[in-house]
Amino acid sequence: MAGRLRIGVKIQLLVGVMAVVAVVIAALGQWAISSYDSRTDAILDASRRAAFGQKAGSAIYAIVMDSRGVYMARNADEVRKFAEPMAKSLDAFEKMAAEWRGVVPAEQTAEFAKLNKELVDFIRFRRELIRLGLEQGAPAARVFGDNDANRSNRQKLGKLVDEYSAMADREVDENHLAMDAFAGQLKIGLLLGALTALLGGGIVTLIMVRRSVSGPLGRVAAATHRMAAGYLDEPVADAERGDEAGEIARALQVFRDTMRRTRELEAAALAEQRRRAERAEYLERRTAEFDRTVQSLLGDVGEVVRTVSTTADNLHRNVDDAGHESASVAVAAAQSCANVQEVASATGQLRSSSMGIAERVRETTAIVRETVDVMEGAGATMASLDDGAKRIGEVVSLINDIAAQTNLLALNATIEAARAGEAGKGFAVVAGEVKNLANQTARATDEIGRQVAAMQDTVAQVVATNHRVAESIGRIESVAGAVASAAVEQGHVTDAIVQNVQEAAQGGRSVTDSISKVSRQVEAGGAMAGDLAHMAHSLADRAQSLRAAVTGFLVDAKTV
């Protein structure tokens, strides 16, 4: 974290550390003053309690003296003379007792409660004494107050006041001694605290300076010296820091990487130079080998081209001679084919007459067969219709079953709705509607079943009629078939004659076609032979051009 802070921020942090040290010292001083004030307040409270004890003793003595004046008064005026100052003294004494209670610490509350009880009793007794003296006279007051019990109580009160005053005096002395001891300890504590805070702040400051400023800068300087000595593979420390030392380290990394790349580029340039020299030597060697190989191949190609050219010329002349001979044979074959064709034409007319009769009979037979096929198709359609009617009947039965089950479910729902009472009335209405719908479905399916049964009867009648018509047409087909057989037999005889003549004509045409094909092939062969001769001459020219190009390339390659 400290490595990411700027040096200025770190200096500010050091100032902050020193400020914290000052705050700690100030806090110690404040604590010392507060403790001193607390102890001073304790001494003051103890002094007040001691003073209240002394005042209480004096007040008790004055009140007792006034009480004796009341005892010794000869008349009411003298009683009043002592009673009025005594009443004022009691008021002041009561007020002082209340103030005395206010300065009593919590740990002395139980002890002071005993004294306070005696004080309250003393004040109440003396007020009663004043009342008796004013109302009944001095003798009554003397009888009430001038006795051993009253003197014993007063002495007990005086003893308690003296003891409490003495205890307060001891507290004052003890607090003074404790104050002196605390002052000595406070001096030592403040001195040690200040020294500790200053020493701790100095150590923290020194550590922060060494770790955040001088240490990183020293490592960067050492890395710079190592880099200047040529050690470029060592890592640069503190580059990850976010302060000025980190920036210097990162800049040094860039410089190191640049020097490293420069060294690598120099090594690569030397390697490339060596590679080019080796490649030039290799190319020169391979070029010489290529020159020898190409010259040998070009010589062989030239010889082959000359041989092919001579052969192509001879082939072209032979093909021309064969073309002339095949043309003469083709003319003779064409004349023979024409004669055979005339015989075939005459025989064909006879065959056409026989075939006309057979064709009319076949047409009649075909019409009869079409009629039979139509009747058979109608029968198949009727059978399909009958099957469809049966399936419709099955579906109707299934619907009847579903309607019966729906009716049964509606009845069960009505029973359950009746059991449910008032809450099932709506459900009962729906169940009734479902039952009515099931009854309507059953009636509709019954009607569909009757219609399907009627349709099945009609289909059965149509199928029977189709069978009878099909039998009649079958007899007609037999008669037409006999006539057609006779016509066909006559046609077969004529066909045999026509076939023989046609075979002869076909043979002539085959010969003519074969000769024509031979002529075309001869012409094609002549053209191919001409092309071959042309390509052979062109190849010879290209071989010469290739030799010249290769020779020029090799010369240029050697020059480079």
Residue, then its C-alpha position, 0 to 999 in steps of 0.5 A: m500500500a505504501g509503495r503506491l503513495r507519492i513521496g509528497v503524500k508520504i511526507q504528509l503522512l510523516v507530518g501526520v504521524m508527528a501530529v498524532v504524537a503531539v495529540v497523544i502527548a496533549a491527551l496525556g496532559q489532558w488526562a493528567i489535568s483531569s485526574y488532578d482536578s478530580r483529586t483536588d475536588a476530592i480534597l475540597d469535598a473532604s475539607r467542606r465535610a470537615a468544615f461542616g463538622q466544625k460548624a455543626g459543633s459550634a451550632i450545636y453549642a449555640i443552640v444548647m446555650d439558647s436552650r439553657g436560656v429558655y430553661m432559666a427564663r423567668n417569664a414569657d418575654e425572656v423565653r421569647k428572647f432566647a427562643e427566637p434566636m434559637a429558632k433561627s439557629l435551628d433553621a440555619f442548622e437544618k440548612m447546613a445539614a442539607e448542604w452537608r448531605g450534598v457533599v457526602p460521597a457514596e461510600q460514606t452514605a451509610e455512616f452519614a445516615k446515622l449522623n443525619k438521624e441524630l441531627v434530625d432528632f436534635i432539631r425536632f427535639r429543640r423545636e419541641l422545646i421552643r414550642l413548650g417554652l412559648e406555650q407552657g412556660a420555662p418550667a415545662a421546657r426545663v422538665f422536657g429538656d433539662n434531663d439526663a436522657n437529653r444530655s446523653n443524646r446531645q453528647k452522642l450527637g456531639k461525639l458523632v459530629d466530632e468523629y465524622s469531622a475527624m474522619a474528614d480531616r483524615e481524608v484531607d490529609e490522605n488526599h494531600l499525601a495522595m496528591d503529592a504522590f500522584a504529582g510525582q508519578l504524573k511528572i514521571g508518566l508525562l516524561l515517559g509518555a512524551l519520550t515514548a511518543l517521540l521515540g515511536g514517532g521517530i522510529v515510524t518516521l525512520i522506517m517509512v523513510r527507509r522503506s518508502v524513499s531511501g530504500p527504493l531509490g537505492r535499489v533503483a540506483a543499484a539496478t541502474h549501475r548493473m544495467a550500465a555494466g551490461y547485465l540486462d537480464e536482471p529484473v528491476a525492483d520496485a517497478e510495481r510501486g505507485d510513487e516516484a521510485g516506481e516511475i523511475a523503476r518502470a522507466l528503467q525497465v523500458f530502457r532495459d527492454t529497449m537495450r535488450r531489443t537492440r541487442e537482439l536486433e543486432a544478433a538477428a541482423l548478423a544471423e540474417q547476414r550469415r543466412r543470406a551468404e549461405r543462401a547465395e552460395y546454395l543458389e549458385r550451386r543449385t543454379a549450375e545443377f539446374d542449368r545442366t539438367v535443363q539443357s539435357l532435358l531440352g535436348d531430349v524434348g527436341e529429339v522427341v518433338r522432331t520424331v512426333s512431327t515426322t510421325a504426324d505427317n505420315l499419319h495425315r497422308n495415310v488418313d487422307d488415302a483411307g478417306h477416299e476409299s471409304a467414300s467409294v464404298a459408301v456410294a455402293a452401299a447406299q444404292s443397295c439399301a435403296n433397292v431393299q427399301e422399295v420391297a419393304s415399302a410394298t410389304g408394309q402396305l399389306r401389313s398396314s391393311s391387316m393391322g387396320i382390321a386388328e386395330r379395330v378389333r383391339e379398339t372394341t376389345a379395349i372399350v369392353r375392357e374399359t367397361v369391365d374396369v369401370m364396373e370393377g371400379a364401381g364394385a370396389t367403390m361400392a365395397s369401400l362404401d359398404d366398409g365405410a358404412k360399417r365403420i360409421g356403424e361402429v363409430v355410432s356404437l362407440i358414440n352410443d356407449i359414450a352417451a350411455q357412460t355420460n348419462l351414467l356419470a350425469l346420474n352419479a353427479t346428480i346423486e352427489a349434488a343431492r348429497a351436497g345439499e344447497a352447495g351442490k345445486g349449481f353442480a346438479v343443474v350442470a349434471g342435468e344439462v349433461k344428462n340431456l345432452a347425452n340423451q340427445t346424442a343417443r337419439a341422434t346416433d340412433e337416427i344415424g344408425r338407421q340411415v347407415a343401415a338403409m345406405q348399406d341395403t342400397v349399396a348391396q343392391v348396387v353391388a349385385t346389379n354390377h355383378r350381373v352387368a360385369e358377367s354380360i360384358g365378359r361374354i362380349e369380351s370373349v367374342a371380341g377376343a376371338v375376332a381379334s385373335a384371327a386378325v392378329e394371326q393374319g397380322h403375324v404372317t404379314d409381320a414375318i414378311v415385313q420383318n424379313v424385308q426390314e432386316a434386309a433393309q436394316g442390314g443395308r442401312s447398317v452397312t451404309d451407317s458403318i461406312s459413313k461412321v468410318s468416313r467421319q472417323v477417317e475425317a476426324g483422324g485426318a483432322m487430329a493428325g493435322d492438329l498433331a502435326h501442327m502441335a508438334h511444330s508448335l512444341a518444337d518452337r516452344a522448346q526453342s523459346l524455353r531453352a532461350a528463356v532458361t539460358g537468359f534466366l541462368v545468366d541473370a541469376k549468375t550475374v545477381 
